[in-house]
Amino acid sequence: MSALYSLLTVLVLILLAYFGVAAAHLGVLFGTVIPFAAIAVFLAGLAYRVVKWANTPVPFRIPSTCGQQKSLPWIKQGRLESPSSTLGVMGRMALEVLLFRSLFRNTKAELRDGPRLVYGENKWLWLGALAFHWTFLVIFLRHLRFFMEPVPRLVNLLADVDGFFQVGAPVLYVTDLVILAALLYLLFRRLRDPQIRYLSLFTDYFALFLLLGLAGSGVLMRYFTRADIVAIKELAIGLVTFSPVIPKEVGPLFFVHLFLLCVLLAYFPFSKLMHAPGVFLSPTRNLANNNRMKRHVNPWDYPVKVHTYAEWEEEFHDKIKAAGLPLDRE
């Protein structure tokens, strides 16, 4: 039911934007007010979450490791599995952020006839997640050409590489196909697996359907309907220069695309999607494992009155001796 409710929610958002512009002529609301409000919520929410994480006290080194810690010289250290230096942490973080290294080594467990628990590889999840994140980044960078004039050479080069197939007119971008395939796979995996489906919440499906709606509306505009690129760029430039205009040539489908993007921006800081900046602030990832090299003392520890064994033995000396128990001091 969570999947159905989230799908219906996204469909309502799509219909709200489409008929809000096509029937109620609320182009100013969906093209100016909501985008500015979404960006404000995004920036405020992002700053709040980051500051909150940054202020969380971490007095000890608590990195998640799966390799040999640095110890004796003749014992080989796992420099990336258990880094003891800043350089090692940077290498580990780079592999994690760029290639999803921990997800690549993730395994799945299945209960089969017997019953017996069988462990196996789970590389399809890694591939789907990697494909989605990288194509989303490329598409985001490609879209910078709508907000900048003149367009940087790097953005044009990225678009040329993305559309190297040169299939039809307009040019077919590979990332448009890959991101839809990756999102559909991630959704199919969540719906097909009973264990994952049992653990999935409304928010898990909502993010997937929202991203599918955003990518799907963009694909529809580019390949199946006629969108006025000049008018869209005029609107985008107006937003970034704080001089918004709503060209009449912009169709309702674009406002659906823009509205879904606004919903994603406003929803981002308060959802699981915050793992994107969160990975850089996670103490289990960004700390060096040097607990054998340096003693870490909790600076928030308050003085505690202790009762040493010598004091305890002196207090109960006669009773301990009468019971025949050994004493450190006769």
N, C-alpha and C positions, 0 to 999 in steps of 0.2 A: 504493500500500500504506500510505503514511503516513496517508491519510484513513481507511482501514479500521481501522488499529490505534488511531487516536485515537477513532474512533466506538465501538469495542469497549471501550476503556478507560472512556469515559463511561458506557456501558451497564453495565459491571461496577460502577462507583461507584453508579449508580442502584439496581441490584439489591442491592448490599451494604447500602445504607441502608434499602431497603424491607423486605427479609426480616430485617435485623438488628433492626428494630423490631417487625414483624408476627409473626415466628416466634420470634426469640431474645429478645424483650422487652428490648432494649438501649436503651430510651428515655433513660435517664440518660446513657449514653455519647454518643448522637447529639444529645441535647438540651442537654447541659451541658458535658461534658468536651471534646468536639471543638470546639464553638463558642469556648470560652475559649482552647483551645490555638491555634485558627486566628487569633484576634484577636492573641494574643501573638506568633505567628510573623509576622503581617502588620505589626504595629507595629515589631518588632525588625528585620525585613528592610527595611522602608521607611526606618527611621532609618539603618541601615547603608549602604544605597545612596545616600541623600541626603548623608550625611556624607562618604562616599567621593568623590562627585562634587564636593562643595563644597571638598574639600581638594586637588582636582586643580589644579596650578598653570596659570594662563593669563596669561602675562606680556604677550602681545600681543593686540591687537584683531583677531579673526578672524571677523567677522560674514559670513554669506552674503548677498550683495546682488545685485540685478539692476537697479539704477538709477544715476543720476548722483550721484556723491559730491559733497559740498559743497566748492567750490573758489573760483573767482573769482565776484565779485558778479553779473556779467552772464550767468553760466551757471546755468540753472534746476536746482535740486537736486530729486532724488526723495526727499521727506521721509519717506515710508513705505517706499520701496524701499531706501533707503540712509540711514537716520536718523543724524544727527550729534549728537543731544541725547537726554536721558533721556525727555523727553516724546514724541519721535518713536519711541523704542524701545517705550514703553508702548502707543502707538497700533498699532504693527506687531504687538506681542504680542497685543493684544486681538483684532485681526482674525484672527490665526493660531489662537488658542485658541477663540474663539467661532464663527468662520465657516470655519476651515480654508482660509485664503486661498491658501496655496501649493498645496494639493491641488486647489483650484478651477482653477488655471492649469496643472495637470499635463496632459501630452499622452501619447499612446500611439503606438507605432510598429509598423507591420505590413509584412511582406514579401509583396508581391503579384506577380501574373504579370508577367513581364518579364525577370529579376526587378527589382523596384523597391521602394524603401523609402518608405512613405507614412506621414506623420504626421497625426494627427487629435486631436480633443478627447476627453477622458475624464471628462465631467461626471457620468456615472452612478456612478462610483466615489466622487466627491465627495459626491453626493447620498446614497448609501447610507451612507457613513461619518458624514456629518453627522446623518442621521436616527437612526442607531443611538446615537450619543453623546448627543444631546439627549434622546431618549426614555429612555435609561438613566438620565440625570440626573433627569428628571421622575419616573420610577418610584421611584428611590431616595428622593427627597424625599417622595413620597406615602407610602412605607412608614414614614416617621417617626411616623405616627399610631399605629403599633403599639408604639412605644417611649416615647411621651410621654403624660402625662396631667396636666392637660388638653391637648388637641391644639391647637397654635398655629393662629391664624386663617389664616395664610399657607398652611399645609398643606391645610386644608379648602378654601380658595379654589382652590388648584392642582388638587385632586381634582375640584372642581366644573367647572373649565374643561376638564379632561381628559375628563370624562364628559358634556360638554354635549349629546351626541346623545340621551341618555336612551333608548337602545334596549333594551327588555326589562328584566328584573330578574334578577340585579343589573345595575347600570348598566354599559354598555359603555365601557371606557376606550379612547380612540384610540391611546394609546401602546402598549397591549398588542398591537394589530394591527401598528403601524408597526415596533416592534422586531423582531417575528418576520419581517416582510417584509424588513427591512434585513439581518438576519442570514442569512436564506436567500439573498438576493441576493449577499452577500459570499462565502458558501460556494459558490454556483453559479458565480460568477465565477472563484473559485480552482480549481474542478474543470473548468470548461469551457475555459479558456485554457491551451493546452499549455505556453507559456513560464512562466506563473505556476505551473502545476502542477509543472513541473520544479524550480522554485526553492523550492517549499513544503516545509516540514519537518513532522515530527510535532507540534511545539509550535504551529505555525500552525493546524493543523486542530483540535488539542485545545482551544485557546481558543474557537474558534467553536462546537464541539459542546458544550463546557461551558456557554457562554452560552445556546445554544439549549435545553439541558436545563433550565437555571435559569429561563429565560423560559417555556418550555413547561410546566413543572410548576406555575408560578404561574398560568398561564392555565387549566390543567386544574382547579386547586383553586377558582378563582373562578367559572368558567362551566359546568363539567361535573360536578363532584363537590361534595358538601356539606361545607364546612369550617366548624368552629366558630370564628368570629372572636373571640369573647370568650375562649375557651380559648387561642387563639394569642396574643392580646394579653397574657394573664396570663403565659404562658411568656416572651414578649419582655420585659415589664416586669421579670420575675424575673431575666433575664440582665443587664440594664443596671443593676439595683440590687444585684447580687451576692447575690441571695437566690433562686436558681433553684428552680422548681417544674415538674413535668411533669404537666399535667392529663391525665386519662384520655381526655378528649374529643378530643384532638389525634390525627389519623389518620396512618398511615404516609407518605402522600403529602407531608404537610407536612415530615416529617423528611427525605424525599428532597430537597425544595426547600432546606431548611436545610443539609443536608450538602453539596449542590452549591455553595451560597454559601460555606460554610467552605472547601471546596477552592479556590474562586476566590480567597478572601482569602489563604490560605496560599501559593498559587501566584503571586499578583500580584507580589510584590517581586522574584521571581527569573525573570521572564518579560519578553517584549516589551511587555506591558501597562504596564510602568513608564514608557512614553513619556508617560503622563499627567502625573506630576510632573517628569519629565525635561526636558520642553520649557522649563520655567521656569529650568532650570539649564544649558541648552545655550549655550555661548559663541558659537555661530554665530547665535543668535537674540536673546540678551539683552544684547548689547554694542552700543554706538553706534560707528558707523564714522567716527571722527575722526582717522584716521591722518595726514591732511594738516594737521590743526590742532594736533596734539600729537605729540611724539616719544615713543615707548614704548621704554624700555630694559629688557632682561631683568635683573631683580635677582639672578638666579641665575648670571649670567655670571661666570666666574672670570678673573683677569688672565692674559692670554696674552702671551708675549714675542714681539714682532713684529720683523721685519727690513725696514725701510723701503727704498724704492727708492734714496734718497740714500746709505744705508749700503751697499746692494748695488753701486751704481755706483762708490763709493769703493773697495770691496774688489776689484772686477774692472776698475778703471779702465784699467790698462795693456793688458789683453787686449782690452777693447772698442775702445780706440783703435787697437790693432794690426789689428783686424779691419775697421776703417774704418766702424764704426757711430757714429751721432751720440751726443753726450754732452751732458747738461744743464750740466755744469761742466767746462770745459777745464782 
